[in-house]
C-alpha cells in the first residue's frame, strides 16, 4: 500500500530506536511497530502509546465511511501468511543465554545441510531461514527471548501444511538438546 517494511530486532524499544535512526538518516519513517502490536508514530514523538493508535484508527473511520469502505476492507488488502506458528522453548541450563546462543550456532550448520532451507543474510538476530521446495514457501526465525530464558521459534508459510513440514524437519535437531523443553514442539508433531 505504498509503505516499505524494514525488518529489525525484536523489542518495541529496538524498533522505535531504529525508526528514529532512519529518520535522522533522511529515510522518512512514520511508524515503528513490533509484531506484538506495540506501535509508535513519529508525529507522537515515537511514544509507545496504544491509546494514541486507537485514536488514529477511530479518526480514520469517518473518512473510510465517506469513501464507502471499511477498516476490514482496507486491511484485507494486506497479504497475510497462510500459516503461522510460534514455539517457545524454555532453556533449563544455568547459563541459559550461552546455551541458547550455541543452539542457534548449531542450527546454522544444520540448515546448511538441509535441502530446501537457506539462511537469510538480511537478519538482525538469531537465525532466519527461508524455506522452499518440499517445505512449502515461507521462513522461520530462531532467536533468544529478550527477557526470559527462552528460545523463540517463529514460522510462517504460504502453502498448506508447510509449517508442519518445517516443524517435522526441525524436530530431530531440537531433540538433541537435553536442556531445552521441547514438549510444545512434540505436541505439534501428532
Phi and psi in degrees as GROMACS dihedral restraints (atoms count N, CA, C in turn):
[ dihedral_restraints ]
;  ai    aj    ak    al  type     phi  dphi    fc
    3     4     5     6     1   101.3    20    10
    4     5     6     7     1   -12.8    20    10
    6     7     8     9     1   -87.5    20    10
    7     8     9    10     1   165.3    20    10
    9    10    11    12     1  -128.2    20    10
   10    11    12    13     1   127.3    20    10
   12    13    14    15     1   -87.4    20    10
   13    14    15    16     1   136.8    20    10
   15    16    17    18     1  -117.3    20    10
   16    17    18    19     1   113.4    20    10
   18    19    20    21     1   -75.5    20    10
   19    20    21    22     1   142.4    20    10
   21    22    23    24     1  -150.6    20    10
   22    23    24    25     1  -173.8    20    10
   24    25    26    27     1   -59.5    20    10
   25    26    27    28     1   152.3    20    10
   27    28    29    30     1   -68.7    20    10
   28    29    30    31     1   157.9    20    10
   30    31    32    33     1   107.4    20    10
   31    32    33    34     1   123.4    20    10
   33    34    35    36     1   -62.6    20    10
   34    35    36    37     1   -34.4    20    10
   36    37    38    39     1   -66.1    20    10
   37    38    39    40     1   -35.4    20    10
   39    40    41    42     1   -63.3    20    10
   40    41    42    43     1   -45.8    20    10
   42    43    44    45     1   -69.4    20    10
   43    44    45    46     1   -33.6    20    10
   45    46    47    48     1   -65.2    20    10
   46    47    48    49     1   -46.5    20    10
   48    49    50    51     1   -61.4    20    10
   49    50    51    52     1   -37.3    20    10
   51    52    53    54     1   -65.9    20    10
   52    53    54    55     1   -41.3    20    10
   54    55    56    57     1   -62.6    20    10
   55    56    57    58     1   -42.3    20    10
   57    58    59    60     1   -61.9    20    10
   58    59    60    61     1   -44.5    20    10
   60    61    62    63     1   -60.9    20    10
   61    62    63    64     1   -44.2    20    10
   63    64    65    66     1   -63.2    20    10
   64    65    66    67     1   -41.9    20    10
   66    67    68    69     1   -62.2    20    10
   67    68    69    70     1   -42.8    20    10
   69    70    71    72     1   -62.4    20    10
   70    71    72    73     1   -29.7    20    10
   72    73    74    75     1   -84.0    20    10
   73    74    75    76     1     3.1    20    10
   75    76    77    78     1    87.5    20    10
   76    77    78    79     1    12.5    20    10
   78    79    80    81     1  -101.7    20    10
   79    80    81    82     1   106.6    20    10
   81    82    83    84     1   -58.0    20    10
   82    83    84    85     1   120.4    20    10
   84    85    86    87     1  -133.6    20    10
   85    86    87    88     1   106.4    20    10
   87    88    89    90     1   -92.1    20    10
   88    89    90    91     1   -21.0    20    10
   90    91    92    93     1  -141.4    20    10
   91    92    93    94     1   133.5    20    10
   93    94    95    96     1  -116.0    20    10
   94    95    96    97     1   124.0    20    10
   96    97    98    99     1  -141.9    20    10
   97    98    99   100     1   139.9    20    10
   99   100   101   102     1  -106.5    20    10
  100   101   102   103     1   155.7    20    10
  102   103   104   105     1   -59.2    20    10
  103   104   105   106     1   -22.7    20    10
  105   106   107   108     1   -73.4    20    10
  106   107   108   109     1   -11.3    20    10
  108   109   110   111     1   108.5    20    10
  109   110   111   112     1   -10.0    20    10
  111   112   113   114     1   -59.7    20    10
  112   113   114   115     1   127.9    20    10
  114   115   116   117     1  -137.8    20    10
  115   116   117   118     1   142.0    20    10
  117   118   119   120     1  -142.7    20    10
  118   119   120   121     1   130.2    20    10
  120   121   122   123     1   -98.2    20    10
  121   122   123   124     1   143.8    20    10
  123   124   125   126     1   -57.2    20    10
  124   125   126   127     1   -43.8    20    10
  126   127   128   129     1   -62.7    20    10
  127   128   129   130     1   -15.7    20    10
  129   130   131   132     1  -112.7    20    10
  130   131   132   133     1    30.4    20    10
  132   133   134   135     1    59.1    20    10
  133   134   135   136     1    29.7    20    10
  135   136   137   138     1    54.1    20    10
  136   137   138   139     1    37.1    20    10
  138   139   140   141     1   -79.7    20    10
  139   140   141   142     1   135.4    20    10
  141   142   143   144     1   -77.8    20    10
  142   143   144   145     1    90.7    20    10
  144   145   146   147     1  -132.0    20    10
  145   146   147   148     1    96.9    20    10
  147   148   149   150     1   -60.2    20    10
  148   149   150   151     1   -35.8    20    10
  150   151   152   153     1   -63.6    20    10
  151   152   153   154     1   -37.8    20    10
  153   154   155   156     1   -65.6    20    10
  154   155   156   157     1   -42.2    20    10
  156   157   158   159     1   -61.8    20    10
  157   158   159   160     1   -45.4    20    10
  159   160   161   162     1   -62.4    20    10
  160   161   162   163     1   -41.5    20    10
  162   163   164   165     1   -60.3    20    10
  163   164   165   166     1   -41.5    20    10
  165   166   167   168     1   -61.0    20    10
  166   167   168   169     1   -42.3    20    10
  168   169   170   171     1   -66.3    20    10
  169   170   171   172     1   -44.3    20    10
  171   172   173   174     1   -62.1    20    10
  172   173   174   175     1   -37.2    20    10
  174   175   176   177     1   -70.2    20    10
  175   176   177   178     1   -23.4    20    10
  177   178   179   180     1   -77.5    20    10
  178   179   180   181     1   -28.1    20    10
  180   181   182   183     1   -57.9    20    10
  181   182   183   184     1   -46.2    20    10
  183   184   185   186     1   -61.5    20    10
  184   185   186   187     1   -37.9    20    10
  186   187   188   189     1   -63.1    20    10
  187   188   189   190     1   -44.5    20    10
  189   190   191   192     1   -63.3    20    10
  190   191   192   193     1   -41.0    20    10
  192   193   194   195     1   -61.9    20    10
  193   194   195   196     1   -42.2    20    10
  195   196   197   198     1   -62.1    20    10
  196   197   198   199     1   -34.1    20    10
  198   199   200   201     1   -83.3    20    10
  199   200   201   202     1    -3.5    20    10
  201   202   203   204     1    76.9    20    10
  202   203   204   205     1    28.9    20    10
  204   205   206   207     1  -131.3    20    10
  205   206   207   208     1   172.1    20    10
  207   208   209   210     1  -123.1    20    10
  208   209   210   211     1   166.2    20    10
  210   211   212   213     1   -61.1    20    10
  211   212   213   214     1   -40.9    20    10
  213   214   215   216     1   -60.6    20    10
  214   215   216   217     1   -40.5    20    10
  216   217   218   219     1   -67.4    20    10
  217   218   219   220     1   -38.3    20    10
  219   220   221   222     1   -63.7    20    10
  220   221   222   223     1   -49.9    20    10
  222   223   224   225     1   -80.3    20    10
  223   224   225   226     1   -15.9    20    10
  225   226   227   228     1   -63.2    20    10
  226   227   228   229     1   -19.2    20    10
  228   229   230   231     1   -77.9    20    10
  229   230   231   232     1   -16.8    20    10
  231   232   233   234     1   -76.8    20    10
  232   233   234   235     1   133.3    20    10
  234   235   236   237     1   -71.8    20    10
  235   236   237   238     1   132.4    20    10
  237   238   239   240     1  -118.0    20    10
  238   239   240   241     1   146.2    20    10
  240   241   242   243     1   -67.5    20    10
  241   242   243   244     1   150.1    20    10
  243   244   245   246     1   -66.6    20    10
  244   245   246   247     1   -40.5    20    10
  246   247   248   249     1  -134.3    20    10
  247   248   249   250     1   142.7    20    10
  249   250   251   252     1  -139.2    20    10
  250   251   252   253     1   152.5    20    10
  252   253   254   255     1  -154.9    20    10
  253   254   255   256     1   139.2    20    10
  255   256   257   258     1  -125.4    20    10
  256   257   258   259     1   131.9    20    10
  258   259   260   261     1  -124.8    20    10
  259   260   261   262     1   129.3    20    10
  261   262   263   264     1  -110.4    20    10
  262   263   264   265     1   114.5    20    10
  264   265   266   267     1   -95.4    20    10
  265   266   267   268     1   116.5    20    10
  267   268   269   270     1   -71.3    20    10
  268   269   270   271     1   133.3    20    10
  270   271   272   273     1   -98.8    20    10
  271   272   273   274     1   120.1    20    10
  273   274   275   276     1   -95.4    20    10
  274   275   276   277     1     6.7    20    10
  276   277   278   279     1   -77.8    20    10
  277   278   279   280     1   148.1    20    10
  279   280   281   282     1   -61.1    20    10
  280   281   282   283     1   -48.5    20    10
  282   283   284   285     1   -95.4    20    10
  283   284   285   286     1    72.9    20    10
  285   286   287   288     1   -62.9    20    10
  286   287   288   289     1   -34.4    20    10
  288   289   290   291     1   -65.6    20    10
  289   290   291   292     1   -46.4    20    10
  291   292   293   294     1   -61.5    20    10
  292   293   294   295     1   -43.7    20    10
  294   295   296   297     1   -60.7    20    10
  295   296   297   298     1   -48.0    20    10
  297   298   299   300     1   -61.3    20    10
  298   299   300   301     1   -42.2    20    10
  300   301   302   303     1   -64.5    20    10
  301   302   303   304     1   -34.8    20    10
  303   304   305   306     1   -67.4    20    10
  304   305   306   307     1   -38.7    20    10
  306   307   308   309     1   -60.2    20    10
  307   308   309   310     1   -42.5    20    10
  309   310   311   312     1   -63.5    20    10
  310   311   312   313     1   -43.5    20    10
  312   313   314   315     1   -60.8    20    10
  313   314   315   316     1   -44.4    20    10
  315   316   317   318     1   -65.5    20    10
  316   317   318   319     1   -33.7    20    10
  318   319   320   321     1   -61.1    20    10
  319   320   321   322     1   -36.1    20    10
  321   322   323   324     1   -58.1    20    10
  322   323   324   325     1   -47.9    20    10
  324   325   326   327     1   -64.1    20    10
  325   326   327   328     1   -39.9    20    10
  327   328   329   330     1   -61.6    20    10
  328   329   330   331     1   -46.3    20    10
  330   331   332   333     1   -62.5    20    10
  331   332   333   334     1   -39.0    20    10
  333   334   335   336     1   -64.5    20    10
  334   335   336   337     1   -20.4    20    10
  336   337   338   339     1   -96.8    20    10
  337   338   339   340     1    -5.8    20    10
  339   340   341   342     1  -100.0    20    10
  340   341   342   343     1   114.2    20    10
  342   343   344   345     1   -63.3    20    10
  343   344   345   346     1   134.4    20    10
  345   346   347   348     1    95.8    20    10
  346   347   348   349     1    -6.1    20    10
  348   349   350   351     1  -114.2    20    10
  349   350   351   352     1   137.4    20    10
  351   352   353   354     1  -143.2    20    10
  352   353   354   355     1   126.2    20    10
  354   355   356   357     1   -64.6    20    10
  355   356   357   358     1   131.5    20    10
  357   358   359   360     1   -85.6    20    10
  358   359   360   361     1   115.2    20    10
  360   361   362   363     1   -71.2    20    10
  361   362   363   364     1   -18.4    20    10
  363   364   365   366     1   -91.7    20    10
  364   365   366   367     1    79.1    20    10
  366   367   368   369     1  -147.0    20    10
  367   368   369   370     1   144.8    20    10
  369   370   371   372     1  -108.1    20    10
  370   371   372   373     1   -13.7    20    10
  372   373   374   375     1  -151.2    20    10
  373   374   375   376     1   147.6    20    10
  375   376   377   378     1    57.5    20    10
  376   377   378   379     1  -138.6    20    10
  378   379   380   381     1  -133.9    20    10
  379   380   381   382     1   127.8    20    10
  381   382   383   384     1  -111.4    20    10
  382   383   384   385     1   131.0    20    10
  384   385   386   387     1  -127.8    20    10
  385   386   387   388     1   128.6    20    10
  387   388   389   390     1   -85.9    20    10
  388   389   390   391     1   137.4    20    10
  390   391   392   393     1  -116.9    20    10
  391   392   393   394     1   145.9    20    10
  393   394   395   396     1  -153.1    20    10
  394   395   396   397     1  -174.8    20    10
  396   397   398   399     1    62.4    20    10
  397   398   399   400     1  -123.4    20    10
  399   400   401   402     1   -66.4    20    10
  400   401   402   403     1   -12.3    20    10
  402   403   404   405     1  -100.0    20    10
  403   404   405   406     1    10.2    20    10
  405   406   407   408     1    88.0    20    10
  406   407   408   409     1  -145.3    20    10
  408   409   410   411     1  -138.1    20    10
  409   410   411   412     1   107.9    20    10
  411   412   413   414     1  -178.7    20    10
  412   413   414   415     1  -147.8    20    10
  414   415   416   417     1  -159.8    20    10
  415   416   417   418     1   165.6    20    10
  417   418   419   420     1  -141.8    20    10
  418   419   420   421     1   154.8    20    10
  420   421   422   423     1  -130.7    20    10
  421   422   423   424     1   129.0    20    10
  423   424   425   426     1  -116.5    20    10
  424   425   426   427     1   121.2    20    10
  426   427   428   429     1  -145.2    20    10
  427   428   429   430     1   162.6    20    10
  429   430   431   432     1   -76.4    20    10
  430   431   432   433     1   143.2    20    10
  432   433   434   435     1   -66.6    20    10
  433   434   435   436     1   147.0    20    10
  435   436   437   438     1   -73.3    20    10
  436   437   438   439     1   -26.8    20    10
  438   439   440   441     1  -126.3    20    10
  439   440   441   442     1    -9.5    20    10
  441   442   443   444     1  -131.6    20    10
  442   443   444   445     1   162.7    20    10
  444   445   446   447     1   -78.0    20    10
  445   446   447   448     1    68.1    20    10
  447   448   449   450     1  -135.1    20    10
  448   449   450   451     1   147.5    20    10
  450   451   452   453     1  -101.2    20    10
  451   452   453   454     1   134.1    20    10
  453   454   455   456     1  -112.4    20    10
  454   455   456   457     1   125.6    20    10
  456   457   458   459     1  -112.2    20    10
  457   458   459   460     1   117.7    20    10
  459   460   461   462     1  -112.2    20    10
  460   461   462   463     1   134.4    20    10
  462   463   464   465     1  -132.7    20    10
  463   464   465   466     1   135.3    20    10
  465   466   467   468     1  -132.2    20    10
  466   467   468   469     1   146.4    20    10
  468   469   470   471     1  -151.7    20    10
  469   470   471   472     1   147.5    20    10
  471   472   473   474     1  -103.3    20    10
  472   473   474   475     1     7.5    20    10
  474   475   476   477     1  -122.8    20    10
  475   476   477   478     1   144.5    20    10
  477   478   479   480     1   -56.9    20    10
  478   479   480   481     1   134.2    20    10
  480   481   482   483     1    71.7    20    10
  481   482   483   484     1     5.9    20    10
  483   484   485   486     1   -64.7    20    10
  484   485   486   487     1   -39.7    20    10
  486   487   488   489     1   -63.8    20    10
  487   488   489   490     1   -44.2    20    10
  489   490   491   492     1   -62.7    20    10
  490   491   492   493     1   -42.1    20    10
  492   493   494   495     1   -62.6    20    10
  493   494   495   496     1   -38.7    20    10
  495   496   497   498     1   -66.4    20    10
  496   497   498   499     1   -44.2    20    10
  498   499   500   501     1   -60.4    20    10
  499   500   501   502     1   -42.8    20    10
  501   502   503   504     1   -59.8    20    10
  502   503   504   505     1   -41.1    20    10
  504   505   506   507     1   -67.3    20    10
  505   506   507   508     1   -32.7    20    10
  507   508   509   510     1   -85.9    20    10
  508   509   510   511     1   -19.1    20    10
  510   511   512   513     1   -57.6    20    10
  511   512   513   514     1   -47.0    20    10
  513   514   515   516     1   -62.8    20    10
  514   515   516   517     1   -38.6    20    10
  516   517   518   519     1   -58.5    20    10
  517   518   519   520     1   -50.5    20    10
  519   520   521   522     1   -68.4    20    10
  520   521   522   523     1   -30.8    20    10
  522   523   524   525     1   -63.4    20    10
  523   524   525   526     1   -19.6    20    10
  525   526   527   528     1   -75.6    20    10
  526   527   528   529     1    -5.8    20    10
  528   529   530   531     1  -108.9    20    10
  529   530   531   532     1    96.7    20    10
  531   532   533   534     1   -63.2    20    10
  532   533   534   535     1   -25.3    20    10
  534   535   536   537     1   -93.5    20    10
  535   536   537   538     1    10.5    20    10
  537   538   539   540     1  -102.8    20    10
  538   539   540   541     1   134.6    20    10
  540   541   542   543     1   -84.1    20    10
  541   542   543   544     1   104.0    20    10
  543   544   545   546     1  -100.1    20    10
  544   545   546   547     1    15.7    20    10
  546   547   548   549     1   -58.6    20    10
  547   548   549   550     1   -40.9    20    10
  549   550   551   552     1   -65.9    20    10
  550   551   552   553     1   -37.6    20    10
  552   553   554   555     1   -64.9    20    10
  553   554   555   556     1   -46.8    20    10
  555   556   557   558     1   -59.4    20    10
  556   557   558   559     1   -39.3    20    10
  558   559   560   561     1   -63.0    20    10
  559   560   561   562     1   -24.6    20    10
  561   562   563   564     1   -86.2    20    10
  562   563   564   565     1   -10.8    20    10
  564   565   566   567     1   -83.1    20    10
  565   566   567   568     1   -11.2    20    10
